[in-house]
């Protein structure tokens, strides 16, 4: 690497090229003239190392990685908004225009995508998140506010979870698709080809392909979204359309695309917390810590790793009576499933 030599080593090397009958001691003219260039050369070494890393896909990042992958026709996938249905309560006949803005209690904005009218006191309307990404994947009863307090509308809420929100593809996910194409023997219609086609669709981070799963000429593609969960039907439909393109899918192949099966994990534990902290102060952080582990769990969810995820949460000193799906054993996850966080009960 270019940065292996320090400023001092560079300076000493430069001074060695000067005649021995010239004063080269610290404070001398020669020393003072060579010290600044030595410092600049050291800094140049760090810059050259960075340039070198940006030139290779495995160490590149951001726009330089995008330029590298674009050479093979692989481009970073954009973020997608979440969507769902909300229920308005209001006066009979009150109109709800497309573009009506509503908010969660955390301030995440959604807008209605269609015009409707309050009938029998209620109206169910499809809404879409204004902000792109997983931030729009909210749980039930998180929407509370109608912006502007319009006349005739009394309240709004969502009874179901919102899905479909996907963050922009990360560098690591983009690299994975790049290496899938350059390292695996992709030929016309083999399993790696289907894997590549599926992961080209926005919102899909990985795919598992089962050739001949239901006889000759059949292919099953199991897809996982960028949040490590089952994709929405919108994403599934996009994968089907992408693979079924007449210029892409081999003639005679019957392709089935399905979402990965989610295996919910219900977790219960008694916690000892720092100072005057309450369970409500750490609940979300504990759930996020467990979720991060589940993204990497693989074919087994290990009880000990769930415990580690809890104890590694800021504010948690200790735990007791930990159960995962009412037990204390590791939980196997088959190849077409992913573990996801279920009910987390902390006391």
C-alpha positions in Angstrom: 0.0 0.0 0.0 1.2 3.5 -0.7 0.6 4.8 2.8 2.9 2.2 4.5 5.7 4.7 4.9 5.3 7.5 7.5 6.3 11.1 7.1 9.4 10.5 9.2 10.5 7.5 7.1 10.0 9.4 3.9 12.0 12.4 5.3 14.9 10.1 6.3 14.9 8.4 2.9 15.0 11.8 1.2 17.9 13.0 3.4 19.9 9.9 2.6 20.1 11.1 -1.0 21.8 14.3 0.2 25.6 14.4 0.3 27.0 13.4 3.7 29.1 16.6 4.0 25.9 18.7 4.1 24.2 19.4 7.4 21.0 17.3 7.6 20.3 17.6 11.3 16.9 18.7 12.5 16.7 22.5 12.2 19.1 22.6 9.3 18.2 24.1 5.9 18.1 20.7 4.3 15.9 19.2 7.0 13.5 22.2 6.9 13.2 22.1 3.1 12.5 18.4 2.9 10.0 18.1 5.8 7.0 19.7 4.1 7.3 17.6 0.9 7.7 14.5 3.1 4.4 15.4 4.8 2.6 15.9 1.5 4.0 12.7 0.1 2.6 10.8 3.2 -0.8 12.4 2.6 -0.6 11.5 -1.1 0.0 7.9 -0.1 -3.4 7.8 1.7 -5.1 9.4 -1.2 -3.6 6.9 -3.6 -4.7 4.0 -1.4 -8.2 5.4 -1.4 -8.2 5.7 -5.2 -6.9 2.1 -5.5 -9.7 0.8 -3.3 -12.3 2.7 -5.3 -11.2 0.9 -8.4 -12.2 -2.5 -7.3 -15.8 -3.6 -6.7 -15.2 -5.3 -3.4 -13.7 -2.1 -1.8 -15.4 0.6 -3.9 -18.4 2.6 -2.6 -21.1 5.1 -3.5 -20.9 6.7 -7.0 -17.6 4.9 -7.8 -19.2 1.6 -7.1 -22.1 2.6 -9.3 -19.8 3.4 -12.2 -18.1 0.0 -11.8 -21.3 -2.0 -11.7 -22.8 0.1 -14.6 -20.1 -1.5 -16.8 -22.1 -4.7 -16.6 -25.5 -3.0 -16.8 -26.1 -3.2 -13.1 -27.6 -0.1 -11.5 -28.4 0.8 -8.0 -32.1 0.2 -7.2 -34.2 3.1 -6.0 -36.2 3.4 -2.7 -39.9 2.6 -2.8 -42.7 4.1 -0.7 -44.9 2.1 1.6 -48.7 2.0 1.1 -51.8 0.7 2.9 -55.4 1.5 3.7 -56.7 4.0 6.3 -60.2 4.4 7.7 -61.6 8.0 7.9 -64.5 8.7 10.3 -66.6 11.7 9.4 -69.9 13.4 8.5 -72.0 11.7 5.8 -71.1 12.9 2.3 -67.8 14.6 3.3 -65.4 14.4 0.3 -61.9 13.2 0.7 -59.7 14.4 -2.1 -56.7 12.6 -3.6 -53.6 14.1 -2.0 -55.2 14.5 1.5 -52.3 14.5 3.9 -52.2 12.4 7.1 -49.5 11.8 9.7 -48.4 9.2 12.2 -47.7 10.2 15.8 -44.0 10.3 14.8 -44.7 12.7 11.9 -44.3 10.3 9.0 -46.6 11.7 6.2 -48.9 9.8 3.9 -51.2 11.0 1.2 -54.4 9.6 -0.2 -54.2 8.2 -3.8 -57.8 8.4 -4.7 -61.0 10.5 -4.3 -63.8 9.1 -2.1 -66.7 10.2 0.0 -67.7 9.4 3.6 -70.5 6.8 3.4 -72.3 5.6 6.5 -69.9 7.5 8.6 -66.7 5.9 7.2 -64.5 5.7 4.2 -61.6 3.3 3.5 -58.9 4.9 1.3 -55.5 3.8 -0.1 -52.6 6.0 1.0 -48.9 6.1 0.0 -46.0 7.4 2.1 -44.5 10.7 1.0 -41.1 9.6 2.3 -39.4 6.8 0.4 -38.1 3.8 2.2 -38.8 1.4 5.1 -39.7 4.3 7.4 -43.2 4.1 5.9 -43.7 0.4 7.0 -45.7 1.3 10.1 -47.7 -0.9 12.4 -51.5 -0.8 13.1 -53.0 2.3 14.7 -50.0 4.5 14.1 -51.8 7.1 12.0 -53.7 9.7 14.0 -53.6 13.1 12.4 -55.4 14.7 9.4 -53.3 17.7 8.3 -55.3 20.9 8.2 -58.2 19.6 10.3 -60.6 19.6 7.3 -64.3 20.2 8.0 -66.4 17.0 8.2 -63.5 14.6 9.0 -63.3 13.6 12.6 -60.5 11.0 12.8 -58.3 8.6 10.8 -56.5 5.5 11.6 -55.0 2.3 10.0 -56.0 -1.1 11.2 -53.4 -3.0 9.3 -49.6 -2.9 8.9 -48.3 -0.9 5.9 -45.8 -2.7 3.6 -43.8 -2.1 0.5 -41.5 0.6 1.8 -38.0 -0.3 0.7 -34.8 1.7 1.3 -32.4 2.5 -1.6 -30.1 -0.4 -2.3 -27.1 -0.4 -0.2 -23.5 -0.7 -1.4 -23.3 -4.2 0.0 -26.5 -5.3 -1.8 -25.3 -3.7 -5.1 -22.0 -5.5 -4.7 -23.8 -8.8 -4.1 -25.7 -8.5 -7.4 -22.5 -7.5 -9.2 -20.7 -10.5 -7.9 -23.6 -12.8 -8.7 -23.2 -11.8 -12.4 -19.4 -12.0 -12.6 -18.7 -15.0 -10.4 -21.6 -17.5 -11.0 -22.0 -19.3 -14.3 -25.1 -17.6 -15.7 -26.3 -19.2 -18.9 -29.6 -19.0 -20.7 -32.3 -19.9 -18.1 -30.2 -21.6 -15.4 -30.9 -21.1 -11.7 -28.4 -18.3 -11.4 -30.1 -16.5 -14.3 -33.4 -16.5 -12.5 -31.7 -15.3 -9.3 -30.2 -12.4 -11.2 -33.5 -11.5 -12.9 -35.4 -11.6 -9.6 -32.8 -9.4 -7.8 -32.9 -6.8 -10.6 -36.3 -5.8 -9.4 -36.5 -2.8 -7.0 -37.4 -3.9 -3.5 -35.9 -7.4 -3.9 -32.6 -8.1 -2.0 -32.3 -11.9 -2.5 -33.9 -14.8 -4.3 -33.7 -18.6 -3.9 -34.4 -20.6 -7.0 -35.6 -24.2 -7.2 -35.4 -25.7 -10.7 -37.7 -28.6 -11.5 -39.6 -28.0 -8.2 -42.9 -29.3 -9.7 -41.7 -31.4 -12.6 -39.9 -30.8 -15.9 -39.8 -27.2 -17.1 -40.9 -25.7 -13.7 -39.0 -23.1 -11.7 -39.8 -21.7 -8.3 -38.4 -18.4 -7.3 -38.6 -17.4 -3.6 -38.0 -13.7 -3.1 -36.9 -11.6 -0.1 -37.3 -7.9 0.2 -34.7 -5.4 1.2 -35.9 -5.4 4.8 -35.3 -9.2 5.0 -39.0 -9.9 5.0 -41.7 -11.2 2.6 -42.2 -8.7 -0.2 -45.5 -7.0 -0.9 -47.7 -8.3 -3.7 -46.7 -5.3 -5.8 -43.1 -6.4 -5.7 -44.0 -10.0 -6.4 -46.0 -8.9 -9.4 -43.1 -6.8 -10.6 -40.8 -9.9 -10.4 -43.2 -12.0 -12.3 -43.5 -9.3 -15.1 -39.7 -8.9 -15.2 -39.0 -12.7 -15.6 -41.9 -13.3 -17.9 -40.6 -10.8 -20.5 -40.6 -12.5 -23.9 -37.0 -11.5 -24.5 -35.9 -12.9 -21.2 -37.6 -16.1 -20.0 -36.7 -19.4 -21.9 -39.5 -20.8 -24.0 -41.5 -23.5 -22.3 -40.5 -22.6 -18.7 -43.3 -22.4 -16.1 -42.2 -20.0 -13.4 -43.8 -19.5 -10.0 -42.7 -16.5 -7.9 -43.6 -16.6 -4.2 -42.6 -14.5 -1.2 -40.4 -16.0 1.4 -42.3 -17.5 4.4 -42.0 -15.4 7.5 -41.4 -17.3 10.8 -42.5 -14.9 13.6 -40.6 -15.1 16.9 -42.5 -14.2 20.0 -40.0 -13.2 22.7 -40.5 -12.6 26.4 -38.0 -11.5 29.1 -37.7 -9.8 32.4 -35.1 -7.0 32.3 -33.0 -5.2 34.8 -32.5 -1.6 33.6 -30.1 1.2 34.4 -31.1 4.0 36.8 -34.7 5.1 36.5 -35.3 3.7 33.0 -38.6 2.2 32.3 -39.4 -0.7 29.9 -41.0 1.8 27.5 -37.6 3.6 27.3 -35.8 0.5 25.9 -38.6 -1.4 24.2 -38.0 -0.1 20.7 -34.2 -0.4 21.0 -34.4 -4.0 22.2 -36.7 -4.9 19.2 -34.3 -3.2 16.8 -31.3 -5.0 18.2 -33.1 -8.4 17.9 -34.2 -7.5 14.3 -30.6 -6.8 13.3 -29.5 -10.2 14.5 -32.4 -11.9 12.7 -31.3 -10.4 9.4 -28.1 -12.5 9.8 -29.5 -15.6 11.6 -29.3 -18.0 8.6 -30.7 -21.5 9.1 -30.9 -21.3 12.9 -32.1 -18.7 15.3 -29.8 -19.2 18.3 -31.3 -18.6 21.7 -28.0 -17.3 23.0 -27.8 -14.7 20.2 -31.3 -13.4 21.1 -30.0 -13.0 24.7 -26.9 -11.2 23.4 -29.0 -8.8 21.3 -31.0 -7.9 24.5 -28.1 -7.5 26.8 -26.2 -5.4 24.2 -29.0 -2.8 24.2 -28.1 0.5 25.8 -29.8 0.8 29.2 -30.2 -3.0 29.8 -28.1 -4.4 32.6 -29.4 -8.0 32.8 -32.3 -10.3 31.7 -34.1 -13.3 33.2 -36.8 -15.7 32.1 -36.1 -15.3 28.4 -38.2 -17.4 26.1 -38.4 -17.5 22.3 -41.7 -19.0 21.1 -42.3 -20.2 24.6 -39.0 -22.1 24.7 -35.3 -21.8 25.3 -34.0 -23.8 22.4 -32.5 -22.8 19.0 -35.2 -22.5 16.3 -34.4 -24.0 12.9 -35.4 -22.0 9.8 -35.9 -23.8 6.5 -34.4 -22.5 3.3 -37.5 -20.8 2.0 -38.2 -19.0 5.3 -36.9 -16.0 7.2 -37.2 -15.3 11.0 -39.0 -12.1 11.8 -39.7 -10.4 15.1 -43.2 -11.1 16.5 -44.5 -10.0 19.9 -41.8 -8.8 22.3 -43.1 -8.8 25.9 -40.7 -7.2 28.3 -41.2 -6.7 32.0 
